[in-house]
């Protein structure tokens, strides 16, 4: 599954600021680590619910960052 933080840049002049790019990379790394940990949790519902919550929070944080980029670009 493709991480929800992946983006393709065709025009380098429209790349996000470096700090934003680093934030997206951090979100992508955290996403991958959560997915790996999720696979090793088996049927532990407490951990699975926690991981699901953290995944939702990461997606929300990524959306907020993407919206902020749109505002900077516009």
PDB file of N, CA, C and O in Angstrom:
ATOM      1  N   UNK A   1       0.834  -1.185   0.000  1.00  0.00           N
ATOM      2  CA  UNK A   1       0.000   0.000   0.000  1.00  0.00           C
ATOM      3  C   UNK A   1       0.880   1.249   0.000  1.00  0.00           C
ATOM      4  O   UNK A   1       1.830   1.348   0.776  1.00  0.00           O
ATOM      5  N   UNK A   2       0.560   2.186  -0.863  1.00  0.00           N
ATOM      6  CA  UNK A   2       1.300   3.438  -0.962  1.00  0.00           C
ATOM      7  C   UNK A   2       1.020   4.318   0.256  1.00  0.00           C
ATOM      8  O   UNK A   2      -0.143   4.525   0.600  1.00  0.00           O
ATOM      9  N   UNK A   3       2.060   4.842   0.919  1.00  0.00           N
ATOM     10  CA  UNK A   3       1.809   5.736   2.046  1.00  0.00           C
ATOM     11  C   UNK A   3       1.019   6.960   1.589  1.00  0.00           C
ATOM     12  O   UNK A   3       1.206   7.423   0.463  1.00  0.00           O
ATOM     13  N   UNK A   4       0.145   7.489   2.436  1.00  0.00           N
ATOM     14  CA  UNK A   4      -0.656   8.641   2.018  1.00  0.00           C
ATOM     15  C   UNK A   4       0.143   9.941   1.949  1.00  0.00           C
ATOM     16  O   UNK A   4      -0.429  10.993   1.663  1.00  0.00           O
ATOM     17  N   UNK A   5       1.439   9.892   2.203  1.00  0.00           N
ATOM     18  CA  UNK A   5       2.240  11.104   2.222  1.00  0.00           C
ATOM     19  C   UNK A   5       3.143  11.218   1.008  1.00  0.00           C
ATOM     20  O   UNK A   5       3.951  12.141   0.914  1.00  0.00           O
ATOM     21  N   UNK A   6       3.008  10.289   0.086  1.00  0.00           N
ATOM     22  CA  UNK A   6       3.864  10.283  -1.089  1.00  0.00           C
ATOM     23  C   UNK A   6       3.364  11.310  -2.095  1.00  0.00           C
ATOM     24  O   UNK A   6       2.162  11.419  -2.336  1.00  0.00           O
ATOM     25  N   UNK A   7       4.283  12.055  -2.674  1.00  0.00           N
ATOM     26  CA  UNK A   7       3.893  13.015  -3.705  1.00  0.00           C
ATOM     27  C   UNK A   7       4.945  13.009  -4.809  1.00  0.00           C
ATOM     28  O   UNK A   7       6.117  12.718  -4.569  1.00  0.00           O
ATOM     29  N   UNK A   8       4.514  13.330  -6.000  1.00  0.00           N
ATOM     30  CA  UNK A   8       5.403  13.366  -7.157  1.00  0.00           C
ATOM     31  C   UNK A   8       5.602  14.826  -7.548  1.00  0.00           C
ATOM     32  O   UNK A   8       4.635  15.573  -7.698  1.00  0.00           O
ATOM     33  N   UNK A   9       6.852  15.226  -7.711  1.00  0.00           N
ATOM     34  CA  UNK A   9       7.157  16.602  -8.082  1.00  0.00           C
ATOM     35  C   UNK A   9       7.670  16.629  -9.514  1.00  0.00           C
ATOM     36  O   UNK A   9       8.742  16.101  -9.812  1.00  0.00           O
ATOM     37  N   UNK A  10       6.897  17.248 -10.393  1.00  0.00           N
ATOM     38  CA  UNK A  10       7.302  17.365 -11.784  1.00  0.00           C
ATOM     39  C   UNK A  10       7.985  18.704 -12.049  1.00  0.00           C
ATOM     40  O   UNK A  10       8.789  18.816 -12.975  1.00  0.00           O
ATOM     41  N   UNK A  11       7.677  19.701 -11.261  1.00  0.00           N
ATOM     42  CA  UNK A  11       8.232  21.040 -11.420  1.00  0.00           C
ATOM     43  C   UNK A  11       9.001  21.405 -10.161  1.00  0.00           C
ATOM     44  O   UNK A  11       8.392  21.734  -9.142  1.00  0.00           O
ATOM     45  N   UNK A  12      10.349  21.353 -10.213  1.00  0.00           N
ATOM     46  CA  UNK A  12      11.133  21.627  -9.005  1.00  0.00           C
ATOM     47  C   UNK A  12      10.880  23.012  -8.409  1.00  0.00           C
ATOM     48  O   UNK A  12      11.088  23.207  -7.211  1.00  0.00           O
ATOM     49  N   UNK A  13      10.442  23.963  -9.205  1.00  0.00           N
ATOM     50  CA  UNK A  13      10.183  25.302  -8.670  1.00  0.00           C
ATOM     51  C   UNK A  13       8.968  25.312  -7.750  1.00  0.00           C
ATOM     52  O   UNK A  13       8.765  26.269  -7.002  1.00  0.00           O
ATOM     53  N   UNK A  14       8.166  24.264  -7.799  1.00  0.00           N
ATOM     54  CA  UNK A  14       6.974  24.181  -6.956  1.00  0.00           C
ATOM     55  C   UNK A  14       7.155  23.208  -5.793  1.00  0.00           C
ATOM     56  O   UNK A  14       6.184  22.838  -5.133  1.00  0.00           O
ATOM     57  N   UNK A  15       8.390  22.796  -5.544  1.00  0.00           N
ATOM     58  CA  UNK A  15       8.666  21.923  -4.404  1.00  0.00           C
ATOM     59  C   UNK A  15       8.338  22.652  -3.103  1.00  0.00           C
ATOM     60  O   UNK A  15       8.492  23.870  -3.014  1.00  0.00           O
ATOM     61  N   UNK A  16       7.890  21.910  -2.101  1.00  0.00           N
ATOM     62  CA  UNK A  16       7.589  22.549  -0.814  1.00  0.00           C
ATOM     63  C   UNK A  16       8.867  23.020  -0.124  1.00  0.00           C
ATOM     64  O   UNK A  16       9.960  22.568  -0.464  1.00  0.00           O
ATOM     65  N   UNK A  17       8.732  23.930   0.845  1.00  0.00           N
ATOM     66  CA  UNK A  17       9.912  24.321   1.637  1.00  0.00           C
ATOM     67  C   UNK A  17      10.555  23.098   2.279  1.00  0.00           C
ATOM     68  O   UNK A  17       9.885  22.099   2.538  1.00  0.00           O
ATOM     69  N   UNK A  18      11.833  23.181   2.531  1.00  0.00           N
ATOM     70  CA  UNK A  18      12.599  22.040   3.047  1.00  0.00           C
ATOM     71  C   UNK A  18      11.994  21.463   4.339  1.00  0.00           C
ATOM     72  O   UNK A  18      11.910  20.245   4.494  1.00  0.00           O
ATOM     73  N   UNK A  19      11.582  22.323   5.246  1.00  0.00           N
ATOM     74  CA  UNK A  19      11.003  21.829   6.506  1.00  0.00           C
ATOM     75  C   UNK A  19       9.728  21.029   6.252  1.00  0.00           C
ATOM     76  O   UNK A  19       9.472  20.038   6.935  1.00  0.00           O
ATOM     77  N   UNK A  20       8.939  21.447   5.285  1.00  0.00           N
ATOM     78  CA  UNK A  20       7.717  20.724   4.964  1.00  0.00           C
ATOM     79  C   UNK A  20       8.054  19.378   4.342  1.00  0.00           C
ATOM     80  O   UNK A  20       7.424  18.365   4.645  1.00  0.00           O
ATOM     81  N   UNK A  21       9.043  19.381   3.480  1.00  0.00           N
ATOM     82  CA  UNK A  21       9.480  18.129   2.841  1.00  0.00           C
ATOM     83  C   UNK A  21       9.962  17.142   3.911  1.00  0.00           C
ATOM     84  O   UNK A  21       9.650  15.953   3.849  1.00  0.00           O
ATOM     85  N   UNK A  22      10.727  17.643   4.895  1.00  0.00           N
ATOM     86  CA  UNK A  22      11.210  16.791   5.979  1.00  0.00           C
ATOM     87  C   UNK A  22      10.040  16.271   6.826  1.00  0.00           C
ATOM     88  O   UNK A  22      10.074  15.132   7.292  1.00  0.00           O
ATOM     89  N   UNK A  23       9.019  17.090   7.023  1.00  0.00           N
ATOM     90  CA  UNK A  23       7.835  16.642   7.780  1.00  0.00           C
ATOM     91  C   UNK A  23       7.135  15.513   7.039  1.00  0.00           C
ATOM     92  O   UNK A  23       6.740  14.525   7.657  1.00  0.00           O
ATOM     93  N   UNK A  24       6.973  15.642   5.717  1.00  0.00           N
ATOM     94  CA  UNK A  24       6.353  14.573   4.947  1.00  0.00           C
ATOM     95  C   UNK A  24       7.176  13.294   5.021  1.00  0.00           C
ATOM     96  O   UNK A  24       6.620  12.201   5.132  1.00  0.00           O
ATOM     97  N   UNK A  25       8.500  13.426   4.961  1.00  0.00           N
ATOM     98  CA  UNK A  25       9.363  12.249   5.082  1.00  0.00           C
ATOM     99  C   UNK A  25       9.211  11.596   6.458  1.00  0.00           C
ATOM    100  O   UNK A  25       9.189  10.370   6.563  1.00  0.00           O
ATOM    101  N   UNK A  26       9.106  12.410   7.511  1.00  0.00           N
ATOM    102  CA  UNK A  26       8.900  11.887   8.849  1.00  0.00           C
ATOM    103  C   UNK A  26       7.564  11.154   8.937  1.00  0.00           C
ATOM    104  O   UNK A  26       7.492  10.062   9.501  1.00  0.00           O
ATOM    105  N   UNK A  27       6.503  11.748   8.384  1.00  0.00           N
ATOM    106  CA  UNK A  27       5.192  11.093   8.381  1.00  0.00           C
ATOM    107  C   UNK A  27       5.266   9.756   7.657  1.00  0.00           C
ATOM    108  O   UNK A  27       4.690   8.767   8.110  1.00  0.00           O
ATOM    109  N   UNK A  28       5.979   9.727   6.525  1.00  0.00           N
ATOM    110  CA  UNK A  28       6.108   8.489   5.756  1.00  0.00           C
ATOM    111  C   UNK A  28       6.862   7.422   6.549  1.00  0.00           C
ATOM    112  O   UNK A  28       6.483   6.251   6.529  1.00  0.00           O
ATOM    113  N   UNK A  29       7.924   7.820   7.242  1.00  0.00           N
ATOM    114  CA  UNK A  29       8.689   6.871   8.054  1.00  0.00           C
ATOM    115  C   UNK A  29       7.845   6.340   9.216  1.00  0.00           C
ATOM    116  O   UNK A  29       7.846   5.140   9.492  1.00  0.00           O
ATOM    117  N   UNK A  30       7.132   7.231   9.889  1.00  0.00           N
ATOM    118  CA  UNK A  30       6.269   6.801  10.987  1.00  0.00           C
ATOM    119  C   UNK A  30       5.179   5.858  10.497  1.00  0.00           C
ATOM    120  O   UNK A  30       4.853   4.876  11.163  1.00  0.00           O
ATOM    121  N   UNK A  31       4.617   6.162   9.326  1.00  0.00           N
ATOM    122  CA  UNK A  31       3.583   5.318   8.730  1.00  0.00           C
ATOM    123  C   UNK A  31       4.127   3.910   8.498  1.00  0.00           C
ATOM    124  O   UNK A  31       3.477   2.923   8.843  1.00  0.00           O
ATOM    125  N   UNK A  32       5.316   3.823   7.914  1.00  0.00           N
ATOM    126  CA  UNK A  32       5.925   2.519   7.630  1.00  0.00           C
ATOM    127  C   UNK A  32       6.214   1.753   8.919  1.00  0.00           C
ATOM    128  O   UNK A  32       5.992   0.544   8.986  1.00  0.00           O
ATOM    129  N   UNK A  33       6.703   2.443   9.930  1.00  0.00           N
ATOM    130  CA  UNK A  33       6.993   1.778  11.206  1.00  0.00           C
ATOM    131  C   UNK A  33       5.715   1.295  11.881  1.00  0.00           C
ATOM    132  O   UNK A  33       5.690   0.204  12.451  1.00  0.00           O
ATOM    133  N   UNK A  34       4.646   2.104  11.822  1.00  0.00           N
ATOM    134  CA  UNK A  34       3.367   1.672  12.395  1.00  0.00           C
ATOM    135  C   UNK A  34       2.845   0.436  11.685  1.00  0.00           C
ATOM    136  O   UNK A  34       2.362  -0.498  12.325  1.00  0.00           O
ATOM    137  N   UNK A  35       2.942   0.431  10.353  1.00  0.00           N
ATOM    138  CA  UNK A  35       2.472  -0.725   9.584  1.00  0.00           C
ATOM    139  C   UNK A  35       3.264  -1.975   9.936  1.00  0.00           C
ATOM    140  O   UNK A  35       2.694  -3.058  10.071  1.00  0.00           O
ATOM    141  N   UNK A  36       4.581  -1.827  10.086  1.00  0.00           N
ATOM    142  CA  UNK A  36       5.409  -2.969  10.464  1.00  0.00           C
ATOM    143  C   UNK A  36       5.077  -3.476  11.854  1.00  0.00           C
ATOM    144  O   UNK A  36       5.025  -4.683  12.088  1.00  0.00           O
ATOM    145  N   UNK A  37       4.853  -2.553  12.771  1.00  0.00           N
ATOM    146  CA  UNK A  37       4.504  -2.944  14.136  1.00  0.00           C
ATOM    147  C   UNK A  37       3.123  -3.597  14.164  1.00  0.00           C
ATOM    148  O   UNK A  37       2.893  -4.553  14.903  1.00  0.00           O
ATOM    149  N   UNK A  38       2.214  -3.073  13.356  1.00  0.00           N
ATOM    150  CA  UNK A  38       0.853  -3.621  13.291  1.00  0.00           C
ATOM    151  C   UNK A  38       0.889  -5.091  12.872  1.00  0.00           C
ATOM    152  O   UNK A  38       0.141  -5.918  13.393  1.00  0.00           O
ATOM    153  N   UNK A  39       1.764  -5.393  11.931  1.00  0.00           N
ATOM    154  CA  UNK A  39       1.868  -6.770  11.444  1.00  0.00           C
ATOM    155  C   UNK A  39       2.360  -7.715  12.539  1.00  0.00           C
ATOM    156  O   UNK A  39       2.046  -8.905  12.517  1.00  0.00           O
ATOM    157  N   UNK A  40       3.125  -7.196  13.490  1.00  0.00           N
ATOM    158  CA  UNK A  40       3.665  -8.061  14.540  1.00  0.00           C
ATOM    159  C   UNK A  40       2.783  -8.116  15.792  1.00  0.00           C
ATOM    160  O   UNK A  40       3.111  -8.825  16.744  1.00  0.00           O
ATOM    161  N   UNK A  41       1.683  -7.385  15.801  1.00  0.00           N
ATOM    162  CA  UNK A  41       0.820  -7.320  16.999  1.00  0.00           C
ATOM    163  C   UNK A  41      -0.139  -8.494  17.127  1.00  0.00           C
ATOM    164  O   UNK A  41      -0.737  -8.700  18.183  1.00  0.00           O
ATOM    165  N   UNK A  42      -0.283  -9.241  16.082  1.00  0.00           N
ATOM    166  CA  UNK A  42      -1.217 -10.363  16.146  1.00  0.00           C
ATOM    167  C   UNK A  42      -2.642  -9.877  16.338  1.00  0.00           C
ATOM    168  O   UNK A  42      -3.123  -9.029  15.587  1.00  0.00           O
ATOM    169  N   UNK A  43      -3.315 -10.416  17.345  1.00  0.00           N
ATOM    170  CA  UNK A  43      -4.719 -10.090  17.591  1.00  0.00           C
ATOM    171  C   UNK A  43      -4.927  -9.207  18.817  1.00  0.00           C
ATOM    172  O   UNK A  43      -6.035  -9.149  19.350  1.00  0.00           O
ATOM    173  N   UNK A  44      -3.885  -8.523  19.270  1.00  0.00           N
ATOM    174  CA  UNK A  44      -3.988  -7.659  20.445  1.00  0.00           C
ATOM    175  C   UNK A  44      -4.819  -6.421  20.080  1.00  0.00           C
ATOM    176  O   UNK A  44      -4.317  -5.502  19.433  1.00  0.00           O
ATOM    177  N   UNK A  45      -6.073  -6.404  20.495  1.00  0.00           N
ATOM    178  CA  UNK A  45      -7.002  -5.351  20.100  1.00  0.00           C
ATOM    179  C   UNK A  45      -6.623  -3.989  20.677  1.00  0.00           C
ATOM    180  O   UNK A  45      -6.879  -2.964  20.045  1.00  0.00           O
ATOM    181  N   UNK A  46      -6.030  -3.960  21.839  1.00  0.00           N
ATOM    182  CA  UNK A  46      -5.611  -2.678  22.415  1.00  0.00           C
ATOM    183  C   UNK A  46      -4.558  -2.039  21.519  1.00  0.00           C
ATOM    184  O   UNK A  46      -4.675  -0.869  21.154  1.00  0.00           O
ATOM    185  N   UNK A  47      -3.536  -2.803  21.169  1.00  0.00           N
ATOM    186  CA  UNK A  47      -2.477  -2.269  20.309  1.00  0.00           C
ATOM    187  C   UNK A  47      -3.000  -1.938  18.917  1.00  0.00           C
ATOM    188  O   UNK A  47      -2.635  -0.910  18.346  1.00  0.00           O
ATOM    189  N   UNK A  48      -3.846  -2.796  18.368  1.00  0.00           N
ATOM    190  CA  UNK A  48      -4.391  -2.536  17.031  1.00  0.00           C
ATOM    191  C   UNK A  48      -5.234  -1.264  17.013  1.00  0.00           C
ATOM    192  O   UNK A  48      -5.171  -0.492  16.057  1.00  0.00           O
ATOM    193  N   UNK A  49      -6.018  -1.044  18.063  1.00  0.00           N
ATOM    194  CA  UNK A  49      -6.811   0.191  18.138  1.00  0.00           C
ATOM    195  C   UNK A  49      -5.912   1.415  18.290  1.00  0.00           C
ATOM    196  O   UNK A  49      -6.174   2.459  17.693  1.00  0.00           O
ATOM    197  N   UNK A  50      -4.867   1.289  19.080  1.00  0.00           N
ATOM    198  CA  UNK A  50      -3.921   2.388  19.245  1.00  0.00           C
ATOM    199  C   UNK A  50      -3.241   2.717  17.921  1.00  0.00           C
ATOM    200  O   UNK A  50      -3.117   3.886  17.557  1.00  0.00           O
ATOM    201  N   UNK A  51      -2.805   1.700  17.208  1.00  0.00           N
ATOM    202  CA  UNK A  51      -2.148   1.903  15.919  1.00  0.00           C
ATOM    203  C   UNK A  51      -3.119   2.547  14.932  1.00  0.00           C
ATOM    204  O   UNK A  51      -2.737   3.456  14.195  1.00  0.00           O
ATOM    205  N   UNK A  52      -4.352   2.094  14.912  1.00  0.00           N
ATOM    206  CA  UNK A  52      -5.359   2.676  14.021  1.00  0.00           C
ATOM    207  C   UNK A  52      -5.549   4.165  14.333  1.00  0.00           C
ATOM    208  O   UNK A  52      -5.641   4.993  13.426  1.00  0.00           O
ATOM    209  N   UNK A  53      -5.606   4.487  15.622  1.00  0.00           N
ATOM    210  CA  UNK A  53      -5.748   5.886  16.032  1.00  0.00           C
ATOM    211  C   UNK A  53      -4.537   6.714  15.572  1.00  0.00           C
ATOM    212  O   UNK A  53      -4.698   7.816  15.048  1.00  0.00           O
ATOM    213  N   UNK A  54      -3.342   6.181  15.769  1.00  0.00           N
ATOM    214  CA  UNK A  54      -2.130   6.891  15.351  1.00  0.00           C
ATOM    215  C   UNK A  54      -2.076   7.071  13.838  1.00  0.00           C
ATOM    216  O   UNK A  54      -1.640   8.113  13.350  1.00  0.00           O
ATOM    217  N   UNK A  55      -2.515   6.066  13.098  1.00  0.00           N
ATOM    218  CA  UNK A  55      -2.568   6.196  11.637  1.00  0.00           C
ATOM    219  C   UNK A  55      -3.502   7.328  11.231  1.00  0.00           C
ATOM    220  O   UNK A  55      -3.171   8.125  10.352  1.00  0.00           O
ATOM    221  N   UNK A  56      -4.662   7.400  11.865  1.00  0.00           N
ATOM    222  CA  UNK A  56      -5.607   8.482  11.557  1.00  0.00           C
ATOM    223  C   UNK A  56      -4.991   9.840  11.879  1.00  0.00           C
ATOM    224  O   UNK A  56      -5.143  10.794  11.116  1.00  0.00           O
ATOM    225  N   UNK A  57      -4.303   9.923  13.000  1.00  0.00           N
ATOM    226  CA  UNK A  57      -3.676  11.184  13.382  1.00  0.00           C
ATOM    227  C   UNK A  57      -2.592  11.595  12.381  1.00  0.00           C
ATOM    228  O   UNK A  57      -2.459  12.777  12.067  1.00  0.00           O
ATOM    229  N   UNK A  58      -1.827  10.637  11.884  1.00  0.00           N
ATOM    230  CA  UNK A  58      -0.801  10.941  10.883  1.00  0.00           C
ATOM    231  C   UNK A  58      -1.424  11.443   9.583  1.00  0.00           C
ATOM    232  O   UNK A  58      -0.919  12.383   8.969  1.00  0.00           O
ATOM    233  N   UNK A  59      -2.511  10.819   9.171  1.00  0.00           N
ATOM    234  CA  UNK A  59      -3.183  11.246   7.944  1.00  0.00           C
ATOM    235  C   UNK A  59      -3.719  12.668   8.122  1.00  0.00           C
ATOM    236  O   UNK A  59      -3.589  13.494   7.219  1.00  0.00           O
ATOM    237  N   UNK A  60      -4.311  12.954   9.259  1.00  0.00           N
ATOM    238  CA  UNK A  60      -4.827  14.299   9.526  1.00  0.00           C
ATOM    239  C   UNK A  60      -3.690  15.319   9.515  1.00  0.00           C
ATOM    240  O   UNK A  60      -3.823  16.394   8.931  1.00  0.00           O
ATOM    241  N   UNK A  61      -2.580  14.986  10.155  1.00  0.00           N
ATOM    242  CA  UNK A  61      -1.428  15.894  10.167  1.00  0.00           C
ATOM    243  C   UNK A  61      -0.914  16.122   8.742  1.00  0.00           C
ATOM    244  O   UNK A  61      -0.556  17.245   8.385  1.00  0.00           O
ATOM    245  N   UNK A  62      -0.877  15.076   7.940  1.00  0.00           N
ATOM    246  CA  UNK A  62      -0.451  15.212   6.547  1.00  0.00           C
ATOM    247  C   UNK A  62      -1.393  16.089   5.745  1.00  0.00           C
ATOM    248  O   UNK A  62      -0.947  16.883   4.917  1.00  0.00           O
ATOM    249  N   UNK A  63      -2.693  15.954   5.982  1.00  0.00           N
ATOM    250  CA  UNK A  63      -3.665  16.801   5.286  1.00  0.00           C
ATOM    251  C   UNK A  63      -3.511  18.266   5.680  1.00  0.00           C
ATOM    252  O   UNK A  63      -3.568  19.152   4.827  1.00  0.00           O
ATOM    253  N   UNK A  64      -3.318  18.515   6.962  1.00  0.00           N
ATOM    254  CA  UNK A  64      -3.125  19.896   7.413  1.00  0.00           C
ATOM    255  C   UNK A  64      -1.888  20.493   6.751  1.00  0.00           C
ATOM    256  O   UNK A  64      -1.914  21.639   6.301  1.00  0.00           O
ATOM    257  N   UNK A  65      -0.809  19.723   6.691  1.00  0.00           N
ATOM    258  CA  UNK A  65       0.409  20.201   6.052  1.00  0.00           C
ATOM    259  C   UNK A  65       0.184  20.439   4.557  1.00  0.00           C
ATOM    260  O   UNK A  65       0.675  21.424   4.005  1.00  0.00           O
ATOM    261  N   UNK A  66      -0.549  19.551   3.910  1.00  0.00           N
ATOM    262  CA  UNK A  66      -0.842  19.720   2.482  1.00  0.00           C
ATOM    263  C   UNK A  66      -1.699  20.962   2.244  1.00  0.00           C
ATOM    264  O   UNK A  66      -1.469  21.695   1.282  1.00  0.00           O
ATOM    265  N   UNK A  67      -2.678  21.205   3.105  1.00  0.00           N
ATOM    266  CA  UNK A  67      -3.503  22.413   2.972  1.00  0.00           C
ATOM    267  C   UNK A  67      -2.654  23.672   3.156  1.00  0.00           C
ATOM    268  O   UNK A  67      -2.833  24.661   2.444  1.00  0.00           O
ATOM    269  N   UNK A  68      -1.740  23.626   4.107  1.00  0.00           N
ATOM    270  CA  UNK A  68      -0.861  24.765   4.334  1.00  0.00           C
ATOM    271  C   UNK A  68       0.007  25.019   3.096  1.00  0.00           C
ATOM    272  O   UNK A  68       0.252  26.170   2.733  1.00  0.00           O
ATOM    273  N   UNK A  69       0.469  23.948   2.453  1.00  0.00           N
ATOM    274  CA  UNK A  69       1.243  24.102   1.225  1.00  0.00           C
ATOM    275  C   UNK A  69       0.415  24.755   0.130  1.00  0.00           C
ATOM    276  O   UNK A  69       0.913  25.597  -0.618  1.00  0.00           O
ATOM    277  N   UNK A  70      -0.850  24.364   0.041  1.00  0.00           N
ATOM    278  CA  UNK A  70      -1.736  24.981  -0.953  1.00  0.00           C
ATOM    279  C   UNK A  70      -1.881  26.474  -0.691  1.00  0.00           C
ATOM    280  O   UNK A  70      -1.879  27.276  -1.625  1.00  0.00           O
ATOM    281  N   UNK A  71      -2.008  26.847   0.581  1.00  0.00           N
ATOM    282  CA  UNK A  71      -2.127  28.266   0.929  1.00  0.00           C
ATOM    283  C   UNK A  71      -0.853  29.026   0.574  1.00  0.00           C
ATOM    284  O   UNK A  71      -0.922  30.153   0.084  1.00  0.00           O
ATOM    285  N   UNK A  72       0.313  28.418   0.817  1.00  0.00           N
ATOM    286  CA  UNK A  72       1.579  29.064   0.479  1.00  0.00           C
ATOM    287  C   UNK A  72       1.739  29.201  -1.029  1.00  0.00           C
ATOM    288  O   UNK A  72       2.295  30.186  -1.515  1.00  0.00           O
ATOM    289  N   UNK A  73       1.254  28.221  -1.758  1.00  0.00           N
ATOM    290  CA  UNK A  73       1.398  28.197  -3.216  1.00  0.00           C
ATOM    291  C   UNK A  73       0.427  29.161  -3.891  1.00  0.00           C
ATOM    292  O   UNK A  73       0.722  29.721  -4.946  1.00  0.00           O
ATOM    293  N   UNK A  74      -0.738  29.346  -3.266  1.00  0.00           N
ATOM    294  CA  UNK A  74      -1.806  30.131  -3.888  1.00  0.00           C
ATOM    295  C   UNK A  74      -1.622  31.573  -3.687  1.00  0.00           C
ATOM    296  O   UNK A  74      -2.438  32.370  -4.150  1.00  0.00           O
TER     297      UNK A  74
END
